[in-house]
């Protein structure tokens, strides 16, 4: 059986935390902007730190595992 938990959580967080897709921290004119499809270097850094923190929480602290077995 394969552990698909890290793969699934990484893909979902990568999509949700892509800067400018759903939200951007910091935005061009506000602290948080939603759905502007733009990005900057500092927002990429902030989103990468948030991604790393959430991955560490979900995979190391919580220990999320998803096993898919074939019969």
Phi, psi and omega in degrees: 000144180255144177269106182263003180301307180298323180293312182297312180295320179296316180294316181296314179294324178298318179291314183291328184259015174293123184300129177090344181286298177260316178207165179221127176240125341283150179276180180289318183242344180232172178291316178233126175240143184249129172059042181265352178054032174232162181210168176217171182296318181292325178290326175297318179295315180298314180294326177294321178293320177296317178301312180298317181296317180291323176297317179297319180294310185290321186267324183265311184283312182277326180073047182289128178226143175226116181253130178243115181246151177256144182257000000 
